Amino acid sequence: MPVFWLSEKDLSFPHPELANEDGILAIGGDLSVERLLIAYNNGLFPWYNPEDPILWWSPDPRFVLFPDELKVAKSMRSYFNQRKFEVTFDQDFEKVIRNCKNQDRKGQVGGTWISEDMINAYCNLYEAGYAHSVEVWKGKELVGGLYGIGLGKMFFGESMFAKESNASKVGFITLVKYLIAKGYRLIDCQQETKHLKSLGGRSIPRKSFLEMVTENQEIPTTPGHWNTEEDLFAYVVGS
């Protein structure tokens, strides 16, 4: 399959099933809020090195987590029972994404793909009420977190970080319980990792993923920041 070049004026994308064998669909375009929303609503995401043009991806297979398939190891129970960490949502989005940028990862040197352009773009999505962050605190120190985009009843995860053992797991597990309570049907994890696989993530064919994305387009999204003071969040944390 060819890789398509995007126009900066035309916000549309080719069909995601036209991606090449590596999962790359298109090159170019921009990271405007409007284009990003169209991309995620069609199951696409940007991922590229800072010095390269923007690449838009639709991998096959797709790594996802069905919320009701979440696996919580017995070793994690003490973290919740003893309240070793405090978890909040949408309290410090930029700090979370910058920590994700600086997270040491095996095989990566000098940070991640998260450039200043990416930070600005996702902060704009956060301000518009579509991107969300999960913060994990130990006292007043931010020790873990993750961020992603919520559309309809799907959450599109982007990146996570941890400075304390299991901090990101606590944040992710809390998020999944919250999404279950809100009726979310799927969490897109994009690419397989051992960390997410241990929590219940699995690969599904791109065709199946895109069918769920198409169904999700019919579900309205109410933009806004998630309120960790609401009764729903208190129920999730206490469960």
C-alpha positions as a printed NumPy array, in Angstrom:
array([[  0.   ,   0.   ,   0.   ],
       [  1.221,   3.566,  -0.688],
       [  1.715,   6.142,   2.051],
       [ -0.504,   9.189,   1.477],
       [  0.63 ,  12.815,   1.742],
       [ -1.781,  15.052,   3.61 ],
       [ -2.667,  18.601,   2.654],
       [ -2.492,  21.266,   5.372],
       [ -5.809,  22.649,   4.083],
       [ -7.75 ,  19.394,   3.76 ],
       [ -8.369,  17.765,   7.17 ],
       [ -9.643,  14.467,   5.787],
       [ -7.72 ,  11.169,   5.928],
       [ -7.625,   8.152,   3.628],
       [ -9.445,   5.096,   4.972],
       [ -7.412,   3.57 ,   7.858],
       [ -7.431,   0.118,   6.23 ],
       [ -5.223,   1.561,   3.479],
       [ -2.223,   1.759,   5.843],
       [  0.906,  -0.064,   4.682],
       [  2.201,  -3.28 ,   6.267],
       [  4.04 ,  -1.283,   8.925],
       [  0.845,   0.489,   9.926],
       [  1.685,   3.886,   8.412],
       [ -1.221,   5.512,   6.594],
       [ -0.167,   9.085,   5.862],
       [  2.501,  11.768,   6.215],
       [  2.135,  15.47 ,   6.827],
       [ -0.743,  17.665,   7.863],
       [ -0.649,  19.32 ,  11.263],
       [ -1.484,  18.745,  14.928],
       [ -4.44 ,  21.091,  15.186],
       [ -7.254,  20.184,  17.555],
       [ -9.598,  19.722,  14.599],
       [ -7.298,  17.31 ,  12.752],
       [ -6.424,  15.328,  15.883],
       [-10.102,  14.84 ,  16.703],
       [-10.799,  13.614,  13.169],
       [ -7.809,  11.265,  13.405],
       [ -8.795,   9.694,  16.724],
       [-12.428,   9.46 ,  15.66 ],
       [-11.166,   7.316,  12.782],
       [ -8.781,   5.198,  14.861],
       [ -5.606,   7.024,  13.79 ],
       [ -2.832,   8.511,  15.884],
       [  0.363,  10.522,  15.211],
       [  3.743,   9.028,  16.126],
       [  7.017,  10.311,  14.718],
       [ 10.513,  11.493,  15.599],
       [ 10.768,  15.245,  16.297],
       [ 13.031,  15.847,  13.285],
       [ 10.728,  14.003,  10.868],
       [  7.384,  14.858,   9.225],
       [  4.214,  13.828,  11.095],
       [  3.347,  10.161,  10.568],
       [ -0.211,   8.886,  11.027],
       [ -0.643,   5.283,  12.107],
       [ -3.27 ,   2.547,  11.843],
       [ -1.455,  -0.634,  12.977],
       [ -2.658,  -4.164,  12.394],
       [ -3.192,  -5.826,  14.798],
       [ -4.253,  -3.203,  17.342],
       [ -3.446,  -3.597,  21.031],
       [ -6.428,  -2.787,  23.239],
       [ -7.915,  -3.428,  26.65 ],
       [-11.573,  -4.223,  27.163],
       [-12.297,  -2.628,  30.554],
       [-14.057,  -5.704,  31.964],
       [-10.947,  -7.783,  31.153],
       [ -8.718,  -5.735,  33.478],
       [ -6.37 ,  -7.94 ,  35.513],
       [ -5.358,  -6.721,  38.963],
       [ -2.625,  -8.798,  40.586],
       [ -2.978,  -9.706,  44.26 ],
       [  0.279,  -7.851,  44.91 ],
       [ -1.462,  -4.611,  43.927],
       [ -4.177,  -4.859,  46.581],
       [ -2.028,  -3.369,  49.332],
       [ -1.459,  -0.237,  47.228],
       [ -5.199,   0.402,  47.224],
       [ -6.055,  -0.917,  50.688],
       [ -3.308,   1.136,  52.318],
       [ -3.808,   4.143,  50.043],
       [ -0.086,   4.306,  49.289],
       [ -0.791,   6.807,  46.512],
       [ -3.41 ,   9.452,  45.812],
       [ -4.872,   9.536,  42.304],
       [ -6.392,  12.581,  40.616],
       [ -7.644,  13.363,  37.115],
       [ -7.039,  16.457,  34.979],
       [ -5.163,  18.346,  37.683],
       [ -1.788,  18.853,  35.982],
       [ -1.943,  17.686,  32.369],
       [  1.201,  19.448,  31.176],
       [  3.306,  18.082,  34.032],
       [  2.122,  14.566,  33.227],
       [  2.945,  14.779,  29.521],
       [  6.353,  16.311,  30.245],
       [  7.14 ,  13.486,  32.643],
       [  6.07 ,  11.009,  29.962],
       [  8.483,  12.748,  27.592],
       [ 11.374,  12.363,  30.028],
       [ 10.618,   8.792,  31.13 ],
       [ 13.591,   6.465,  30.582],
       [ 12.517,   3.648,  28.279],
       [ 14.418,   0.601,  27.124],
       [ 15.963,   1.158,  23.699],
       [ 15.305,   4.91 ,  23.655],
       [ 17.926,   7.583,  24.141],
       [ 17.172,  11.207,  25.002],
       [ 13.497,  10.879,  25.834],
       [ 10.623,   9.841,  23.579],
       [  8.756,  10.947,  20.462],
       [  6.964,  13.569,  22.576],
       [  8.274,  16.822,  21.105],
       [  7.345,  20.37 ,  22.104],
       [  4.941,  20.422,  19.166],
       [  3.253,  17.288,  20.515],
       [  3.094,  18.759,  24.027],
       [  1.479,  21.938,  22.724],
       [ -0.98 ,  19.982,  20.591],
       [ -2.176,  17.718,  23.393],
       [ -2.308,  20.576,  25.871],
       [ -4.636,  22.28 ,  23.385],
       [ -6.748,  19.101,  23.297],
       [ -6.804,  19.158,  27.101],
       [ -7.914,  22.789,  27.172],
       [-10.656,  21.876,  24.685],
       [-11.837,  19.147,  27.081],
       [-10.961,  16.064,  25.034],
       [ -7.567,  15.009,  26.422],
       [ -7.313,  13.818,  30.016],
       [ -4.545,  13.126,  32.491],
       [ -4.25 ,  10.787,  35.452],
       [ -1.921,  11.952,  38.219],
       [ -0.487,   9.65 ,  40.892],
       [  0.819,  11.442,  43.967],
       [  2.954,  10.44 ,  46.92 ],
       [  2.344,  13.311,  49.276],
       [  2.86 ,  16.406,  47.144],
       [  5.191,  14.677,  44.664],
       [  3.93 ,  13.538,  41.274],
       [  5.285,   9.98 ,  41.017],
       [  3.28 ,   8.557,  38.117],
       [  0.631,   9.258,  35.545],
       [ -0.72 ,   8.845,  32.059],
       [ -2.714,  10.756,  29.465],
       [ -5.008,  10.085,  26.543],
       [ -8.13 ,  11.172,  24.686],
       [-11.734,  10.345,  25.572],
       [-14.243,  10.233,  22.7  ],
       [-17.685,   8.677,  22.898],
       [-17.163,   5.548,  24.993],
       [-13.558,   4.908,  23.946],
       [-10.361,   6.073,  25.62 ],
       [ -7.292,   6.403,  23.412],
       [ -4.243,   6.021,  25.646],
       [ -1.057,   7.79 ,  24.665],
       [  1.736,   7.441,  27.233],
       [  2.482,   6.837,  30.91 ],
       [  5.357,   7.276,  33.347],
       [  6.374,   6.146,  36.824],
       [  8.963,   7.353,  39.315],
       [  7.855,   4.906,  42.017],
       [  7.312,   1.168,  41.663],
       [  3.767,   0.383,  40.462],
       [  2.723,   4.058,  40.443],
       [  1.629,   3.934,  36.811],
       [ -0.258,   0.671,  37.434],
       [ -2.203,   2.283,  40.277],
       [ -3.087,   5.183,  37.992],
       [ -4.096,   2.92 ,  35.117],
       [ -6.184,   0.584,  37.271],
       [ -7.983,   3.566,  38.821],
       [ -8.64 ,   4.974,  35.352],
       [-10.061,   1.683,  34.067],
       [-12.431,   1.385,  37.057],
       [-13.539,   4.959,  36.454],
       [-14.15 ,   4.268,  32.758],
       [-16.135,   1.127,  33.591],
       [-18.357,   3.182,  35.883],
       [-18.864,   5.69 ,  33.058],
       [-19.804,   2.971,  30.563],
       [-16.67 ,   3.027,  28.405],
       [-16.345,   0.06 ,  26.062],
       [-12.717,   0.037,  24.96 ],
       [ -9.267,   1.416,  25.773],
       [ -6.908,   1.768,  22.823],
       [ -3.335,   0.99 ,  23.866],
       [ -1.967,   1.248,  20.286],
       [  1.105,  -0.99 ,  20.634],
       [  1.705,  -4.053,  22.794],
       [  3.844,  -3.72 ,  25.924],
       [  4.499,  -6.285,  28.663],
       [  3.216,  -3.763,  31.197],
       [ -0.194,  -3.409,  29.532],
       [ -0.41 ,  -7.1  ,  28.629],
       [ -0.023,  -7.971,  32.324],
       [ -3.056,  -5.745,  33.002],
       [ -5.256,  -7.569,  30.49 ],
       [ -4.433,  -5.911,  27.18 ],
       [ -4.564,  -8.002,  24.012],
       [ -4.257,  -7.664,  20.261],
       [ -7.273,  -7.624,  17.961],
       [ -7.459,  -7.36 ,  14.153],
       [ -7.492,  -3.821,  12.799],
       [-10.773,  -4.552,  11.04 ],
       [-12.452,  -5.387,  14.374],
       [-10.979,  -2.289,  15.99 ],
       [-12.193,  -0.032,  13.182],
       [-15.692,  -1.509,  13.393],
       [-15.784,  -0.486,  17.057],
       [-14.419,   2.951,  16.163],
       [-17.207,   3.393,  13.598],
       [-19.836,   2.422,  16.186],
       [-18.242,   4.832,  18.662],
       [-18.646,   7.721,  16.205],
       [-22.395,   7.556,  16.853],
       [-21.91 ,   8.205,  20.589],
       [-21.756,  11.914,  21.461],
       [-18.802,  13.302,  23.387],
       [-19.318,  15.936,  26.051],
       [-15.983,  17.781,  26.357],
       [-14.813,  18.92 ,  29.755],
       [-12.375,  18.099,  32.51 ],
       [-13.05 ,  15.054,  34.661],
       [-13.95 ,  15.983,  38.218],
       [-12.208,  13.875,  40.861],
       [-14.498,  15.328,  43.51 ],
       [-17.636,  13.793,  42.051],
       [-19.354,  10.847,  43.723],
       [-18.47 ,   8.515,  40.846],
       [-14.743,   8.976,  41.371],
       [-15.046,   8.496,  45.129],
       [-16.914,   5.239,  44.488],
       [-14.225,   3.975,  42.099],
       [-11.33 ,   4.777,  44.441],
       [-13.087,   3.123,  47.346],
       [-14.032,  -0.043,  45.416]])
